[in-house]
Structure formats: C-alpha cells, structure tokens
Amino acid sequence: MTSTPEAGRQAAVPRILCDARAVTANLQSSGGAQWKLAEPGRQLDANLIHLPGGQHVATHVEPDLDVLLFVQDGDGTLGFDGGTLALTSGTILWLPRGSSRSLAAGAGGMSYLTVHQRRPGLRIRSRDDDPGPVALT
C-alpha cells in the first residue's frame, strides 16, 4: 500500500535548488543575499551571501540558533570573543548559539552559505491564546 502526501503538501522528493557557482560567478559589486531557501514546509533556513571586498558584518550574537557557515568562494576573517579565524574557500564553521561573531571579506570578496533551523514566522496571537496583551511573536 502506498501512502499519499497530505492535501496541499508536496511529496518529499530530493531536488537540486541552485548551482552556487553559477550564482556567484556573475557577481558585480553588489553584496547581500544572492539566494535563499524558500521551499514550503521546510525545517531549515539557508542563505548564500556575498560580501564585496572590504565589507563586513558587524559584531552580533545569535542567542537562539546554531549556525553552520560554509565559505563557498573568496576569503575573509571571522572575529569572535578571544580572537579571529582566517576563512578561505572550502572552510566550514560551526557558530554555536550565544557566540559573538563578526565577518569581514578579504580584498576579493567572500561568498558563504549559512544554514540553521528555521525560525517560526511572525504571528499575531489572540487574547485566548495568551492571557497577556496581544503581541507579535
């Protein structure tokens, strides 16, 4: 007997989402997210980010989620409490939740993929769901 997916839900079938080399091969000077995982029903979030040469991501802390970072192309540095790490193409990093970190691209820029558990979307809760004031979560 074969099971069928729930109504409105896609079958769980592996598929290619993008070619990261093709996405980053035609970069000009623009930075930011070049690709985002947007599949419905996913449990992960993933972003392919490009930092042009000399640009940086300011020091910040992710309090809730571990993040896996893969340097796809280029080089740069990761700053953290206690030091820095050199990043080169092919480096895979684990950024544990609660850790302070910053990123800086080298002169030629750096493209990297981040992967972490998906955050729940914002929703408005009614007073019936929450005895306190109505809040965005």
DSSP file (Angstrom, degrees, kcal/mol; ACC not computed):
  #  RESIDUE AA STRUCTURE BP1 BP2  ACC     N-H-->O    O-->H-N    N-H-->O    O-->H-N    TCO  KAPPA ALPHA  PHI   PSI    X-CA   Y-CA   Z-CA
    1    1 A M              0   0    0      0, 0.0     2,-0.4     0, 0.0     0, 0.0   0.000 360.0 360.0 360.0 135.6    0.0    0.0    0.0
    2    2 A T        -     0   0    0      0, 0.0     2,-0.2     0, 0.0     0, 0.0  -0.820 360.0-137.2-102.1 135.8    1.3    3.4   -0.9
    3    3 A S        -     0   0    0     -2,-0.4     0, 0.0     1,-0.0     0, 0.0  -0.622  14.9-144.5 -88.2 152.6    0.9    6.5    1.3
    4    4 A T        -     0   0    0     -2,-0.2     3,-0.1     1,-0.0    -1,-0.0  -0.880  22.6-104.6-114.5 148.0   -0.1    9.8   -0.2
    5    5 A P        -     0   0    0      0, 0.0     3,-0.1     0, 0.0     6,-0.1  -0.309  47.5 -89.8 -66.9 154.9    1.1   13.2    1.0
    6    6 A E    >   -     0   0    0      1,-0.1     3,-2.1     4,-0.1     0, 0.0  -0.235  59.1 -80.2 -59.1 153.2   -1.4   15.3    2.9
    7    7 A A  T 3  S+     0   0    0      1,-0.3    -1,-0.1    -3,-0.1     3,-0.1  -0.325 118.2  13.8 -57.0 134.8   -3.5   17.7    0.8
    8    8 A G  T 3  S+     0   0    0      1,-0.2     2,-0.5    -3,-0.1    -1,-0.3   0.423 103.4 109.9  79.5  -0.2   -1.6   20.8   -0.1
    9    9 A R    <   -     0   0    0     -3,-2.1    -1,-0.2    -4,-0.0     2,-0.1  -0.911  67.2-125.8-111.4 134.3    1.8   19.3    0.9
   10   10 A Q        -     0   0    0     -2,-0.5    -4,-0.1     1,-0.1     2,-0.0  -0.422  33.3 -99.1 -74.4 149.5    4.4   18.4   -1.7
   11   11 A A        -     0   0    0      1,-0.1     2,-1.4    -2,-0.1    -1,-0.1  -0.367  40.5-105.1 -63.5 146.6    5.8   14.9   -1.7
   12   12 A A        +     0   0    0     -3,-0.1    -1,-0.1    -2,-0.0    -3,-0.0  -0.617  62.0 153.2 -78.1  92.9    9.2   14.6    0.0
   13   13 A V        -     0   0    0     -2,-1.4    -3,-0.0     2,-0.0    -2,-0.0  -0.989  45.1-120.4-126.8 124.6   11.4   14.3   -3.1
   14   14 A P        +     0   0    0      0, 0.0     2,-0.3     0, 0.0    -2,-0.0  -0.315  41.4 169.9 -59.3 145.3   15.1   15.4   -3.2
   15   15 A R        -     0   0    0      0, 0.0     2,-0.4     0, 0.0    -2,-0.0  -0.991  39.4-102.7-156.3 153.6   15.8   18.1   -5.8
   16   16 A I        -     0   0    0     -2,-0.3     3,-0.1     1,-0.1     0, 0.0  -0.632  29.8-173.3 -77.0 132.4   18.6   20.5   -6.8
   17   17 A L        -     0   0    0      1,-0.4     2,-0.3    -2,-0.4    -1,-0.1   0.818  57.8 -29.0 -98.8 -38.4   17.8   24.0   -5.6
   18   18 A C        -     0   0    0     17,-0.0     2,-0.7     4,-0.0    -1,-0.4  -0.978  50.9-110.7-167.4 167.2   20.6   26.0   -7.3
   19   19 A D     >  -     0   0    0     -2,-0.3     4,-2.2     1,-0.1     3,-0.5  -0.922  26.5-163.5-107.9 102.1   24.2   26.0   -8.6
   20   20 A A  H  > S+     0   0    0     -2,-0.7     4,-2.3     1,-0.3     5,-0.2   0.832  87.8  56.9 -58.7 -34.7   26.1   28.2   -6.1
   21   21 A R  H  > S+     0   0    0      1,-0.2     4,-1.3     2,-0.2    -1,-0.3   0.911 108.7  46.4 -63.6 -40.7   29.0   28.5   -8.6
   22   22 A A  H  > S+     0   0    0     -3,-0.5     4,-0.7     2,-0.2    -2,-0.2   0.894 111.4  52.1 -67.5 -39.5   26.7   29.9  -11.2
   23   23 A V  H  < S+     0   0    0     -4,-2.2     3,-0.4     1,-0.2    -2,-0.2   0.917 118.5  35.7 -62.7 -43.3   25.0   32.3   -8.7
   24   24 A T  H >< S+     0   0    0     -4,-2.3     3,-1.0     1,-0.2    -1,-0.2   0.583 100.5  77.8 -90.1  -9.4   28.4   33.7   -7.5
   25   25 A A  H 3< S+     0   0    0     -4,-1.3    -1,-0.2     1,-0.2    -2,-0.2   0.810  97.9  43.7 -68.9 -29.0   30.2   33.6  -10.9
   26   26 A N  T 3< S+     0   0    0     -4,-0.7    -1,-0.2    -3,-0.4     2,-0.1   0.061  80.1 140.2-107.6  25.3   28.4   36.8  -12.2
   27   27 A L    <   -     0   0    0     -3,-1.0    -3,-0.1     1,-0.1     4,-0.1  -0.433  26.8-175.4 -69.1 138.9   28.7   39.0   -9.1
   28   28 A Q        -     0   0    0     -2,-0.1    -1,-0.1     2,-0.1     0, 0.0   0.346  61.4 -56.8 -98.3-123.3   29.4   42.6   -9.7
   29   29 A S  S    S+     0   0    0     23,-0.1     2,-0.1     2,-0.1    -2,-0.1   0.434  99.8 115.8-101.5  -1.2   30.0   44.8   -6.7
   30   30 A S        -     0   0    0     21,-0.1     2,-0.2     1,-0.1    -2,-0.1  -0.414  44.8-168.5 -73.5 144.5   26.6   44.1   -5.1
   31   31 A G        +     0   0    0     -2,-0.1    20,-0.2    20,-0.1     2,-0.2  -0.552  35.9  67.0-116.5-175.2   26.5   42.3   -1.8
   32   32 A G  E    S-A   50   0A   0     18,-2.5    18,-2.2    -2,-0.2     2,-0.3  -0.517  91.7  -6.9 100.6-167.8   23.9   40.6    0.4
   33   33 A A  E     +A   49   0A   0     16,-0.2    16,-0.3    -2,-0.2     3,-0.1  -0.492  49.5 176.1 -69.5 122.7   21.7   37.5   -0.1
   34   34 A Q  E    S+     0   0A   0     14,-3.7     2,-0.3     1,-0.4    15,-0.2   0.640  73.0   9.1 -98.1 -21.2   22.2   36.1   -3.6
   35   35 A W  E     -A   48   0A   0     13,-1.1    13,-2.7   -17,-0.0    -1,-0.4  -0.972  64.3-166.1-157.2 145.3   20.0   33.0   -2.9
   36   36 A K  E     -A   47   0A   0     -2,-0.3     2,-0.4    11,-0.2    11,-0.2  -0.997  29.4-115.2-135.9 141.6   17.6   31.9   -0.1
   37   37 A L        +     0   0    0      9,-2.6     9,-0.2    -2,-0.4    -2,-0.0  -0.637  42.1 163.6 -70.9 124.8   16.0   28.6    0.7
   38   38 A A        +     0   0    0     -2,-0.4    -1,-0.1     7,-0.1     7,-0.1   0.128  14.7 142.1-134.1  20.3   12.3   29.2    0.2
   39   39 A E    >   -     0   0    0      1,-0.1     3,-1.2     2,-0.1     2,-0.1  -0.435  54.9-113.5 -68.8 135.4   10.7   25.7   -0.1
   40   40 A P  T 3  S+     0   0    0      0, 0.0   -30,-0.1     0, 0.0    -1,-0.1  -0.402  97.4  19.1 -67.2 145.2    7.3   25.4    1.7
   41   41 A G  T 3  S+     0   0    0      1,-0.2    -2,-0.1    -2,-0.1     2,-0.0   0.569  89.1 151.1  76.2   9.7    7.2   23.2    4.7
   42   42 A R    <   -     0   0    0     -3,-1.2    -1,-0.2     1,-0.1     3,-0.0  -0.313  42.0-155.9 -73.8 157.5   11.0   23.3    5.3
   43   43 A Q  S    S+     0   0    0     74,-0.0    75,-2.6    -2,-0.0     2,-0.3   0.422  74.8  62.5-106.3  -4.6   12.6   22.9    8.7
   44   44 A L  E     - B   0 117A   0     73,-0.3     2,-0.4     2,-0.0    73,-0.2  -0.822  63.3-149.7-119.7 157.4   15.8   24.8    7.7
   45   45 A D  E     + B   0 116A   0     71,-3.1    71,-2.4    -2,-0.3     2,-0.3  -0.970  20.5 177.5-118.3 143.6   16.8   28.3    6.5
   46   46 A A  E     - B   0 115A   0     -2,-0.4    -9,-2.6    -9,-0.2     2,-0.4  -0.994   6.5-174.6-146.1 142.4   19.7   28.8    4.2
   47   47 A N  E     -AB  36 114A   0     67,-1.9    67,-2.5    -2,-0.3     2,-0.7  -1.000  19.5-147.0-139.9 135.4   21.2   31.8    2.6
   48   48 A L  E     -AB  35 113A   0    -13,-2.7   -14,-3.7    -2,-0.4   -13,-1.1  -0.920  31.1-171.3-100.7 112.8   24.0   32.3    0.1
   49   49 A I  E     -AB  33 112A   0     63,-3.3    63,-2.6    -2,-0.7     2,-0.5  -0.806  14.6-158.3-109.8 143.2   25.5   35.7    1.0
   50   50 A H  E     -AB  32 111A   0    -18,-2.2   -18,-2.5    -2,-0.3    61,-0.2  -0.989   2.7-168.4-121.4 128.1   28.1   37.7   -0.8
   51   51 A L  E     - B   0 110A   0     59,-3.2    59,-2.4    -2,-0.5     3,-0.1  -0.964  22.7-134.4-108.6 116.1   30.3   40.3    0.9
   52   52 A P    >   -     0   0    0      0, 0.0     3,-2.3     0, 0.0    53,-0.3  -0.236  48.1 -63.8 -62.3 160.4   32.2   42.5   -1.6
   53   53 A G  T 3  S+     0   0    0     54,-0.3    54,-0.2     1,-0.3    53,-0.1  -0.144 122.6   9.1 -48.3 130.3   35.9   43.2   -0.9
   54   54 A G  T 3  S+     0   0    0     52,-1.0    -1,-0.3    51,-0.7    53,-0.1   0.295  98.4 122.2  82.8  -9.9   36.5   45.1    2.3
   55   55 A Q    <   -     0   0    0     -3,-2.3    50,-2.8    51,-0.3     2,-0.3  -0.425  40.7-167.1 -83.6 162.9   32.8   44.9    3.5
   56   56 A H  E     -C  104   0A   0     48,-0.2     2,-0.5    -2,-0.1    48,-0.3  -0.947  26.9-126.1-144.7 163.3   31.9   43.4    6.9
   57   57 A V  E     -C  103   0A   0     46,-2.9    46,-1.6    -2,-0.3     3,-0.1  -0.977  44.3-118.7-108.5 122.2   29.0   42.1    9.0
   58   58 A A  E     -     0   0A   0     -2,-0.5    43,-0.1    44,-0.2    45,-0.1  -0.092  40.1 -77.7 -61.4 158.3   29.1   43.9   12.4
   59   59 A T  E     +     0   0A   0     43,-0.1     2,-0.3    41,-0.1    43,-0.2  -0.332  66.4 155.8 -57.4 131.3   29.6   42.0   15.6
   60   60 A H  E     -C  101   0A   0     41,-2.3    41,-2.5    -3,-0.1     2,-0.4  -0.956  35.5-130.4-152.3 166.8   26.4   40.3   16.7
   61   61 A V  E     -C  100   0A   0     -2,-0.3    39,-0.2    39,-0.2    36,-0.1  -0.988   6.4-150.7-124.9 133.1   25.1   37.4   18.8
   62   62 A E        -     0   0    0     37,-0.9    36,-3.6    -2,-0.4    37,-0.4  -0.903  17.5-175.3 -98.6 104.9   22.6   34.8   17.7
   63   63 A P  S    S+     0   0    0      0, 0.0    -1,-0.1     0, 0.0     3,-0.1   0.726  72.6  31.4 -76.6 -21.1   21.0   33.9   21.0
   64   64 A D  S    S+     0   0    0      1,-0.1     2,-0.4    33,-0.1    33,-0.1   0.732 107.5  52.8-112.4 -25.9   18.8   31.0   19.9
   65   65 A L        -     0   0    0     31,-0.1     2,-0.2    51,-0.0    33,-0.2  -0.923  62.3-133.0-126.7 138.7   20.2   29.1   16.9
   66   66 A D        -     0   0    0     -2,-0.4    51,-0.5    31,-0.1     2,-0.4  -0.591  31.1-153.3 -72.1 147.0   23.4   27.3   16.0
   67   67 A V  E     -D   95   0A   0     28,-2.1    28,-3.2    -2,-0.2     2,-0.5  -0.992  10.5-151.6-129.3 135.0   24.6   28.3   12.5
   68   68 A L  E     -DE  94 115A   0     47,-2.7    47,-2.3    -2,-0.4     2,-0.4  -0.910  17.4-166.5-100.1 130.6   26.7   26.3   10.0
   69   69 A L  E     -DE  93 114A   0     24,-2.5    24,-3.3    -2,-0.5     2,-0.5  -0.981   7.0-171.3-123.5 128.4   28.7   28.6    7.7
   70   70 A F  E     -DE  92 113A   0     43,-2.7    43,-2.9    -2,-0.4     2,-0.8  -0.978  19.5-140.0-120.3 119.9   30.4   27.3    4.5
   71   71 A V  E     + E   0 112A   0     20,-2.9    19,-3.3    -2,-0.5    41,-0.3  -0.702  23.3 178.4 -80.1 111.4   32.8   29.6    2.7
   72   72 A Q  E     -     0   0A   0     39,-1.8     2,-0.3    -2,-0.8    40,-0.2   0.842  62.3  -2.5 -84.6 -36.5   32.0   28.9   -1.0
   73   73 A D  E    S+ E   0 111A   0     38,-2.0    38,-2.8    16,-0.1    -1,-0.3  -0.994 105.8  12.9-156.9 149.0   34.4   31.4   -2.6
   74   74 A G  E    S- E   0 110A   0     -2,-0.3    15,-0.7    36,-0.2     2,-0.3  -0.407  72.9 -93.7  85.8-160.0   36.9   34.1   -1.6
   75   75 A D  E     +F   88   0A   0     34,-1.5    31,-3.3    13,-0.2     2,-0.3  -0.957  43.8 136.8-153.3 167.9   38.4   34.7    1.8
   76   76 A G  E     -FE  87 105A   0     11,-2.1    11,-3.2    29,-0.3     2,-0.3  -0.946  41.9 -83.0 178.0-159.7   38.0   36.8    4.9
   77   77 A T  E     -FE  86 104A   0     27,-2.5    27,-2.2    -2,-0.3     2,-0.5  -0.976  16.4-144.6-136.4 150.2   38.1   36.7    8.7
   78   78 A L  E     -FE  85 103A   0      7,-2.4     7,-2.3    -2,-0.3     2,-0.4  -0.972  18.3-156.9-109.8 122.7   35.7   35.7   11.5
   79   79 A G  E     +FE  84 102A   0     23,-2.4    23,-1.9    -2,-0.5     2,-0.3  -0.820  22.7 159.5 -97.1 141.0   36.1   37.8   14.6
   80   80 A F  E >   -FE  83 101A   0      3,-2.7     3,-2.6    -2,-0.4     2,-0.4  -0.953  53.0 -65.7-150.7 167.1   34.9   36.3   17.9
   81   81 A D  T 3  S+     0   0    0     19,-0.7     3,-0.0    -2,-0.3    19,-0.0  -0.426 125.3  19.6 -57.4 115.2   35.4   36.8   21.6
   82   82 A G  T 3  S-     0   0    0     -2,-0.4     2,-0.3     1,-0.1    -1,-0.3   0.402 127.6 -36.6 104.9  -2.8   39.0   35.8   22.1
   83   83 A G  E <   -F   80   0A   0     -3,-2.6    -3,-2.7     2,-0.0     2,-0.3  -0.998  62.8 -74.4 159.1-160.6   40.4   36.2   18.6
   84   84 A T  E     -F   79   0A   0     -2,-0.3     2,-0.4    -5,-0.2    -5,-0.2  -0.954  23.9-148.9-137.9 156.1   40.0   35.8   14.8
   85   85 A L  E     -F   78   0A   0     -7,-2.3    -7,-2.4    -2,-0.3     2,-0.4  -0.991  20.6-125.2-125.5 136.6   39.9   33.0   12.4
   86   86 A A  E     -F   77   0A   0     -2,-0.4     2,-0.5    -9,-0.2    -9,-0.2  -0.653  26.4-155.0 -77.5 134.1   41.1   33.1    8.8
   87   87 A L  E     +F   76   0A   0    -11,-3.2   -11,-2.1    -2,-0.4     2,-0.3  -0.943  17.6 170.8-113.9 131.5   38.4   32.0    6.3
   88   88 A T  E >   -F   75   0A   0     -2,-0.5     3,-2.5   -13,-0.2   -17,-0.2  -0.892  48.4 -66.6-132.1 164.8   39.2   30.6    2.9
   89   89 A S  T 3  S+     0   0    0    -15,-0.7   -17,-0.2    -2,-0.3     3,-0.1  -0.260 123.0  25.9 -51.7 128.3   37.2   28.9    0.2
   90   90 A G  T 3  S+     0   0    0    -19,-3.3    -1,-0.3     1,-0.3     2,-0.2   0.248  85.3 138.8  99.1 -11.4   36.1   25.5    1.5
   91   91 A T    <   -     0   0    0     -3,-2.5   -20,-2.9   -20,-0.2     2,-0.5  -0.452  35.9-160.5 -68.0 136.2   36.1   26.4    5.2
   92   92 A I  E     -D   70   0A   0    -22,-0.2     2,-0.3    -2,-0.2   -22,-0.2  -0.986  11.4-172.1-118.2 128.0   33.2   25.1    7.2
   93   93 A L  E     -D   69   0A   0    -24,-3.3   -24,-2.5    -2,-0.5     2,-0.5  -0.894  19.8-147.0-119.6 147.5   32.4   26.7   10.6
   94   94 A W  E     -D   68   0A   0     -2,-0.3   -26,-0.2   -26,-0.2    -2,-0.0  -0.975  12.3-166.3-107.7 124.9   30.1   26.0   13.4
   95   95 A L  E     -D   67   0A   0    -28,-3.2   -28,-2.1    -2,-0.5     3,-0.1  -0.878  17.2-146.0-111.0  96.9   28.8   29.1   15.1
   96   96 A P    >   -     0   0    0      0, 0.0     3,-2.0     0, 0.0   -34,-0.2  -0.280  27.7 -94.1 -66.2 147.1   27.2   28.0   18.4
   97   97 A R  T 3  S+     0   0    0      1,-0.3   -31,-0.1   -33,-0.1     3,-0.1  -0.270 112.8  30.4 -56.9 144.3   24.2   29.9   19.7
   98   98 A G  T 3  S+     0   0    0    -36,-3.6     2,-0.3     1,-0.3    -1,-0.3   0.306  90.0 128.2  87.5  -9.2   25.2   32.6   22.1
   99   99 A S    <   -     0   0    0     -3,-2.0   -37,-0.9   -37,-0.4     2,-0.4  -0.591  57.3-130.6 -83.8 143.3   28.5   33.2   20.4
  100  100 A S  E     +C   61   0A   0     -2,-0.3   -19,-0.7   -39,-0.2     2,-0.3  -0.745  39.2 163.9 -87.8 135.9   29.6   36.7   19.5
  101  101 A R  E     -CE  60  80A   0    -41,-2.5   -41,-2.3    -2,-0.4     2,-0.3  -0.997  24.4-173.0-154.0 154.4   30.9   37.0   15.9
  102  102 A S  E     - E   0  79A   0    -23,-1.9   -23,-2.4    -2,-0.3     2,-0.4  -0.958  15.0-147.3-139.9 157.3   31.7   39.3   13.0
  103  103 A L  E     -CE  57  78A   0    -46,-1.6   -46,-2.9    -2,-0.3     2,-0.4  -0.974  10.6-174.5-127.8 142.8   32.7   38.7    9.4
  104  104 A A  E     -CE  56  77A   0    -27,-2.2   -27,-2.5    -2,-0.4   -48,-0.2  -0.995  19.7-134.3-136.8 131.4   35.0   40.7    7.1
  105  105 A A  E     - E   0  76A   0    -50,-2.8   -51,-0.7    -2,-0.4   -29,-0.3  -0.562  21.7-122.2 -81.7 146.4   35.6   39.9    3.5
  106  106 A G  E >   -     0   0A   0    -31,-3.3     3,-1.8     3,-0.3   -52,-1.0  -0.086  46.2 -78.6 -71.4-177.2   39.1   40.0    2.0
  107  107 A A  E 3  S+     0   0A   0      1,-0.3   -54,-0.3   -54,-0.2     3,-0.1   0.820 132.6  46.6 -57.8 -34.9   40.1   42.3   -0.8
  108  108 A G  E 3  S-     0   0A   0      1,-0.3    -1,-0.3   -56,-0.1   -55,-0.1   0.409 115.2-114.3 -89.8   2.6   38.4   40.0   -3.4
  109  109 A G  E <   -     0   0A   0     -3,-1.8   -34,-1.5   -57,-0.2     2,-0.3  -0.162  23.4-112.4  89.3 172.3   35.2   39.5   -1.5
  110  110 A M  E     -BE  51  74A   0    -59,-2.4   -59,-3.2   -36,-0.2     2,-0.4  -0.978  15.2-161.7-150.6 133.0   33.7   36.4    0.1
  111  111 A S  E     +BE  50  73A   0    -38,-2.8   -38,-2.0    -2,-0.3   -39,-1.8  -0.962  22.2 171.0-114.2 133.5   30.6   34.3   -0.7
  112  112 A Y  E     -BE  49  71A   0    -63,-2.6   -63,-3.3    -2,-0.4     2,-0.5  -0.985  27.9-134.8-145.4 152.8   29.3   32.0    2.0
  113  113 A L  E     -BE  48  70A   0    -43,-2.9   -43,-2.7    -2,-0.3     2,-0.4  -0.905  17.4-163.2-107.2 131.2   26.3   29.8    2.8
  114  114 A T  E     -BE  47  69A   0    -67,-2.5   -67,-1.9    -2,-0.5     2,-0.4  -0.931   6.8-175.3-112.5 142.5   24.6   29.8    6.2
  115  115 A V  E     +BE  46  68A   0    -47,-2.3   -47,-2.7    -2,-0.4     2,-0.3  -0.999  15.3 145.0-137.0 132.8   22.3   27.1    7.3
  116  116 A H  E     -B   45   0A   0    -71,-2.4   -71,-3.1    -2,-0.4   -49,-0.1  -0.972  53.9 -68.8-156.5 168.0   20.3   26.9   10.5
  117  117 A Q  E     -B   44   0A   0    -51,-0.5   -73,-0.3    -2,-0.3     2,-0.2  -0.314  62.5-101.6 -59.1 143.4   17.0   25.8   11.9
  118  118 A R        -     0   0    0    -75,-2.6    -1,-0.1     1,-0.1   -73,-0.0  -0.466  30.2-131.9 -72.0 136.6   14.1   27.7   10.6
  119  119 A R        -     0   0    0     -2,-0.2     2,-0.1    -3,-0.1    -1,-0.1  -0.644  28.8-106.7 -81.9 143.7   12.6   30.4   12.8
  120  120 A P        -     0   0    0      0, 0.0     3,-0.1     0, 0.0    -1,-0.1  -0.434  42.3-107.1 -66.1 148.1    8.8   30.3   13.2
  121  121 A G        -     0   0    0      1,-0.1     2,-0.1    -2,-0.1    16,-0.1  -0.231  39.4 -87.1 -70.9 163.9    7.2   33.2   11.3
  122  122 A L        +     0   0    0     14,-0.1     2,-0.3    15,-0.1    -1,-0.1  -0.464  53.8 172.9 -68.6 142.0    5.7   36.2   13.0
  123  123 A R        -     0   0    0     -2,-0.1    14,-1.6    -3,-0.1     2,-0.6  -0.992  33.1-120.3-149.0 154.6    2.1   35.8   14.0
  124  124 A I  B     -G  136   0B   0     -2,-0.3     2,-0.4    12,-0.2    12,-0.2  -0.844  27.9-151.0 -95.6 126.0   -0.5   37.7   16.0
  125  125 A R        -     0   0    0     10,-1.3    10,-0.3    -2,-0.6     2,-0.1  -0.775  10.9-132.0 -96.8 141.6   -1.8   35.8   19.0
  126  126 A S    >>  -     0   0    0     -2,-0.4     4,-1.4     8,-0.1     3,-0.7  -0.390  28.7-104.6 -83.1 167.8   -5.3   36.4   20.3
  127  127 A R  T 34 S+     0   0    0      1,-0.2    -1,-0.1     2,-0.2    -2,-0.0   0.791 121.7  61.6 -62.5 -27.4   -6.1   37.0   23.9
  128  128 A D  T 34 S+     0   0    0      1,-0.2    -1,-0.2     3,-0.1    -3,-0.0   0.845 106.5  44.7 -67.6 -32.4   -7.5   33.5   24.1
  129  129 A D  T <4 S+     0   0    0     -3,-0.7    -2,-0.2     1,-0.3    -1,-0.2   0.767 125.6  29.2 -79.7 -26.5   -4.0   32.1   23.1
  130  130 A D     <  -     0   0    0     -4,-1.4    -1,-0.3     2,-0.2     5,-0.0  -0.974  64.1-151.9-140.7 118.7   -2.2   34.3   25.6
  131  131 A P  S    S+     0   0    0      0, 0.0     3,-0.1     0, 0.0    -1,-0.1   0.705  82.5  70.3 -65.8 -16.9   -3.6   35.7   28.8
  132  132 A G  S    S-     0   0    0      1,-0.2    -2,-0.2    -3,-0.0     3,-0.1  -0.071 105.7 -53.2 -84.7-168.8   -1.3   38.7   28.5
  133  133 A P        -     0   0    0      0, 0.0    -1,-0.2     0, 0.0     2,-0.1  -0.255  68.8 -88.0 -64.9 155.3   -1.5   41.6   26.0
  134  134 A V        +     0   0    0     -3,-0.1     2,-0.3   -10,-0.1    -8,-0.1  -0.447  60.2 176.6 -63.4 133.4   -1.7   40.8   22.2
  135  135 A A        -     0   0    0    -10,-0.3   -10,-1.3    -2,-0.1     2,-0.4  -0.974  35.1-116.2-142.6 153.0    1.9   40.6   20.9
  136  136 A L  B      G  124   0B   0     -2,-0.3   -12,-0.2   -12,-0.2   -14,-0.1  -0.762 360.0 360.0 -83.4 133.8    3.8   39.8   17.8
  137  137 A T              0   0    0    -14,-1.6    -1,-0.1    -2,-0.4   -13,-0.1   0.354 360.0 360.0-126.0 360.0    5.9   36.7   18.2
